[in-house]
Every structure is written in C-alpha cells, then in structure tokens.
Amino acid sequence: MNDTSSGKGPRSPRGPNRRSGPNSQNSSGERTRSRSGKNPRSKPQDNSTKRTGGKLPQNGWQSRRAAADILMRIVHEGADMDEALASSKFFDELEGPDRGFARAIASAALRAFGRIDDALETYLDRPLEKIDPAVLSLLRVGCAQLWVLKAPSYAAVDATVEAARQWKPASRGGGMVNAILRRAGREPEAYESLPASRIWPDWLSERFSSALGEETTQNIAMMQMLEPRIDLTVKSDPEAWAQKLEGTALPSGSVRLPTGASLTELEGYVEGEWWVQDVAATLPAQLFGDVKGLSIGDLCAAPGGKTMQLASKGAKVTAIDLSEQRIEKVRENLERTGLKAKTQVTDARHWRPAEPFDAVLLDAPCSALGTLRRHPEGAWRRNDKGLDRYSGLQIKLVQAAYDMMKSGGTMLYCVCTPLPAEGIEVVKEAVDSGKWISKPITPEEVPGYEHAIDDFGGLLSLPKFDIENPEDLITSDVFYMARLEKV
Ligand SMILES: C[S@@+](CC[C@H](N)C(=O)[O-])C[C@H]1O[C@@H](n2cnc3c(N)ncnc32)[C@H](O)[C@@H]1O
C-alpha cells in the first residue's frame, strides 16, 4: 500500500523536507557534503541512454511546456501525477505521441528530482527557490531530457527555450533557460558525478544505505531512474502473447510490452486474457507451485493481481481486503478476466475463515519504497518516522495468517519495499517464534532472479547490475518475499 503520509508533493526546492543537504552547513560552518568532483560512491554510468537514447520524438515546444506545467502542479501544488495530467490544459491540448512524451519528461524529472536540482544549483548564483516556478520547472524538464532521457541536446534545448518564450509566466526567463540548458548539455558532469541516490531526500538515501549498504542503495536509485516498463501476466502461453503484442517474454513468464503501448486497445484486453502486473509482483504467487484445488486466502488482495494469478491456476481463492473501494477493483478485474474468487471486505487481523485455508498469500501493507519509480514524488511526501509504523502491523498479519490456515500449509509473505525491517526481520521473527519454518526459495523457481535469493532463502527482487550487457537487465519493482510453512 502506498504511504503518502506527510502531505504535499516534492517540496519546492529547499523546503524543510528536503536535504539537510548538499549545500547546507553544519554548526561549524562547514559544508556537510561535497558537491564537486567525482563522488567515490557514485556508480558507473547508468544505462538509461541505451533505453531511450536517440529515439525520442522530435516534438515541439508544446510538449515541453505541458511537461513543465505538469511538474509544477506536482511540485508546487501537491498534485499527484493523475491530478496534474487531468488539470493541465497544456497537456489536454496535446495529441497522440506528444501526450506520452510530455508525461515521460515530467516523470523522468520526478524520478531524478533531487539529483537534477543538486546539479542545477551548481550552475546558478542563487538558490533554486528564488527562481520563478515556471522557469525552474522548464529548467528541470530540460535537464531531465538531457540527463535522464538522454535526448539530443539540440532538440531538448531549443524546444524548451521556445517553451519559455511562449509561456507567459516563464517568458522573462527565456535567456536564462537558454544559457543554463546549453551549459547542462555541455557539462553533464554536474549531474553524472553525483551518486545516483541523490535523487532522493537525504534522510531516505541514508535510511537505505544504513539498512542495505551503499551498493544496493545506488542500484535501487539507478533502477528508479530507468523508465518503468509495463509487464503483463497472461493466463497462458507467454511466448505467443509476446509475439502478438510485439513484446518480450521474460524468463519468469511475464510479457514485457514495448513502451508507448495503449493498453485498452491491445489484443486480449477486452477478452481478459491478461492483466498488468510488474514482473516481481508475480513471483510470490508462483512460489506456491501447483495450487490446483487448494483453498488460498489472499490476505491483502486489492486490486487483485495475485488473486487472479492463483485463480487462473485453479486455486479456490478468497480475496480479503480492508477497503470496500479497493475490493471493488478486485471484482472488476475478476469480471474482465472471467476468473472466479470469493471476495471479503474485512480487517484480516481479526477475520477468520469458517474452514482453515490450505495456504495463505500475505502481501502486507508496507512503506512501498520498492515502487517509487512509478510514484517518484512519494519519496518527497514521506518522512523518516512514518516508515516505522509498518512492521508492527506486518507481524500482526503474520499471526493472523497462522490462525487462518492448516498445519503444514504454506504462507508466502511479501512486501514491495527493500527495507529489512519490513521484510527479512518480520520473517525471522516469525521463524524464531517456533510457529513457522522457512521453505527456502530455490534458483530454479525464479528464472531471472537467481542472484536475488538471500542466505535465509528469501528473495529481494533487485536486478543484477554487474552483467556485461545492461540491456539484459530485468528491471522491476523491488519486492521482498519469503516462503514459510506452518508448523
Ligand atoms: C500492497 S496492496 C496489495 C496488492 C495486491 N496483493 C495485489 O497483488 O494486487 C495492500 C492492500 O492491503 C490492504 N490492507 C491494509 N491493511 C489491511 C488489513 N488490516 N486487512 C486487510 N487488508 C488490508 C489495503 O487496502 C491494500 O489494498
């Protein structure tokens, strides 16, 4: 479940929620972090160039203005992406690929937000908050094109400068946008020399690195900067569907779509032959093995991706969720796909089935830090303390799962966050209680994620970054999962 506990969008540049920061001073007046030169923690180049380089549409200034407007609504007005898209008249005026392009630019700017701002500051003689919001927004979308999407400099700069000239609130800043973006194109080191983790507020990168180590932190940040792909789970025959939809069949059976696909127009949507589900999110249900005829409680089920996976493999699923509104989504999804499952709106901590389940899938509510690449503004809306409230709830839900199932039954525990406090530590506590034993995940069960299995037999779905061809990376949301057996 997404946590957006602390309110509005990424603060405008130097808000209190931002960095303690690169440019801030400690009590003795020293800079707390150096911004110049190569940072020893920085990873080698990320591979975003290879994903999008040279393939961006050569659209005009209108899509840049729309991207800046969308970004401004998110950053300065606290809108989320959907609200910003719906309220931007400049976005509304765009058609076809221009709409996708404007959205992609705004999204890239948000995915690398803190790192772009830190690099931008090195070009400026005043703090970012002293710049007009519309001008600043254009600078951010200009830099996102150059540095994140690796757009050719001539296209990105000219069209963004033109957007400044055409957009009244930014028109006085045209000269500045021109000068800064030309410099950004010439001197990308200002961005590239910063560690990938500067995309986040300081407290968050510190939280990641103290829990996961520096290398894993940088890897997660690098993955956030890549444009998330759309994966489908198909009822059957992924190879055939990959061919039909001109996508790629991933080793674990998902179909990865080419970017820009319009989902509802694709073959098989109306017939309910597939649903959208990130590849990592498909692994927990697969780890039950053969589920035909088993009764399975899906404890935090909405919108129902895992329910549908289990139902399509012949399990008798009860989909349980606290939220009536969200369980309605499960029903809609079941209806479209023609799959069957019982639905139950209730608090899984207290509800118990009439007959114990053979197995339980617990996709517990969590800090959702593993899906930030899809909602990058969330990093700037959370706070450090807000993250600590989940493990207590997760432990209670594990206890509830125990009470709902037969001895010898399997529970799959998963969360979409890499934080050990919500993952492996919850699972270790369950095993230490003597009520569960671990059933380690084996490499054969998780093609593409063999490297991601930990010593305890759980799995953290991070890609392997040190492979020779980064195009082979299976990027995905970051899920932790473990399999336990009720004693
Ligand atoms: C991460 S989402 C689940 C995603 C889902 N399993 C899927 O694959 O589509 C977490 C869900 O947990 C539900 N939830 C939170 N607390 C709950 C509780 N105490 N009992 C039941 N559901 C709960 C939320 O309403 C939310 O829909």
The ligand as an SDF file (V2000), in Angstrom:
LIG
                    3D

 27 29  0  0  0  0  0  0  0  0999 V2000
    0.1540   -3.9260   -1.4160 C   0  0  0  0  0  0  0  0  0  0  0  0
   -1.5570   -3.7580   -1.5590 S   0  0  0  0  0  0  0  0  0  0  0  0
   -1.9580   -5.3600   -2.1060 C   0  0  0  0  0  0  0  0  0  0  0  0
   -1.7280   -5.6390   -3.5790 C   0  0  0  0  0  0  0  0  0  0  0  0
   -2.3810   -6.9190   -4.0320 C   0  0  0  0  0  0  0  0  0  0  0  0
   -1.9850   -8.0510   -3.2290 N   0  0  0  0  0  0  0  0  0  0  0  0
   -2.1430   -7.2590   -5.4980 C   0  0  0  0  0  0  0  0  0  0  0  0
   -1.3330   -8.1110   -5.8090 O   0  0  0  0  0  0  0  0  0  0  0  0
   -2.8090   -6.6590   -6.3620 O   0  0  0  0  0  0  0  0  0  0  0  0
   -2.0230   -3.8040    0.1300 C   0  0  0  0  0  0  0  0  0  0  0  0
   -3.5240   -3.9180    0.4000 C   0  0  0  0  0  0  0  0  0  0  0  0
   -3.6670   -4.2220    1.7940 O   0  0  0  0  0  0  0  0  0  0  0  0
   -4.9230   -3.7500    2.2150 C   0  0  0  0  0  0  0  0  0  0  0  0
   -4.9160   -3.7640    3.6940 N   0  0  0  0  0  0  0  0  0  0  0  0
   -4.2440   -2.9520    4.5250 C   0  0  0  0  0  0  0  0  0  0  0  0
   -4.4450   -3.3050    5.7930 N   0  0  0  0  0  0  0  0  0  0  0  0
   -5.2710   -4.3890    5.7730 C   0  0  0  0  0  0  0  0  0  0  0  0
   -5.8500   -5.2140    6.7720 C   0  0  0  0  0  0  0  0  0  0  0  0
   -5.6370   -4.9970    8.0590 N   0  0  0  0  0  0  0  0  0  0  0  0
   -6.6640   -6.2190    6.3810 N   0  0  0  0  0  0  0  0  0  0  0  0
   -6.9050   -6.4470    5.0540 C   0  0  0  0  0  0  0  0  0  0  0  0
   -6.3800   -5.6940    4.0740 N   0  0  0  0  0  0  0  0  0  0  0  0
   -5.5700   -4.6860    4.4180 C   0  0  0  0  0  0  0  0  0  0  0  0
   -5.0220   -2.3930    1.5480 C   0  0  0  0  0  0  0  0  0  0  0  0
   -6.3560   -1.9570    1.4410 O   0  0  0  0  0  0  0  0  0  0  0  0
   -4.3560   -2.6680    0.1890 C   0  0  0  0  0  0  0  0  0  0  0  0
   -5.3410   -2.9270   -0.7880 O   0  0  0  0  0  0  0  0  0  0  0  0
  1  2  1  0
  2  3  1  0
  2 10  1  0
  3  4  1  0
  4  5  1  0
  5  6  1  0
  5  7  1  0
  7  8  2  0
  7  9  1  0
 10 11  1  0
 11 12  1  0
 11 26  1  0
 12 13  1  0
 13 14  1  0
 13 24  1  0
 14 15  1  0
 14 23  1  0
 15 16  2  0
 16 17  1  0
 17 18  1  0
 17 23  2  0
 18 19  1  0
 18 20  2  0
 20 21  1  0
 21 22  2  0
 22 23  1  0
 24 25  1  0
 24 26  1  0
 26 27  1  0
M  CHG  2   2   1   9  -1
M  END
$$$$
